[in-house]
């Protein structure tokens, strides 16, 4: 009800993406991740990559569900704002793993 317009939803979705990216950046800190044992570092990197992947897949699944229902306004948000940083981070996690 309160997030029923793009003007309200976009900042919310951008904030969610920002929080996810910041959490991953905290856990996968290049200054400290390589001090951990290899299996532990690989697990953390894999978990971070899965989290980042889940963010985009969940967004797309919810968007599809809303569009198929035909009840609510379509989600046509700027994907660059929502996914540029998280996709970049996901790619770097793949490079590290």
Residue pairs with C-beta under 8 A, 6 or more apart in sequence:
2 8
3 9
3 12
4 73
5 73
6 73
6 76
6 77
9 75
9 77
10 77
10 78
10 81
13 59
13 77
13 82
14 81
14 82
16 55
17 55
17 81
17 82
17 83
17 85
17 86
18 85
20 51
20 52
20 55
20 86
21 52
21 85
21 86
21 89
23 51
24 48
24 51
24 52
24 86
24 89
24 93
25 89
27 44
27 47
27 48
28 44
28 45
28 48
28 89
28 93
28 96
33 41
33 44
33 45
33 96
34 41
36 44
42 97
45 93
45 96
45 97
46 93
46 97
48 89
48 93
49 90
49 93
49 94
49 97
52 86
52 87
52 89
52 90
52 93
53 90
55 86
56 83
56 86
56 87
59 82
59 83
62 75
63 74
63 75
66 72
66 73
66 74
66 75
67 74
67 75
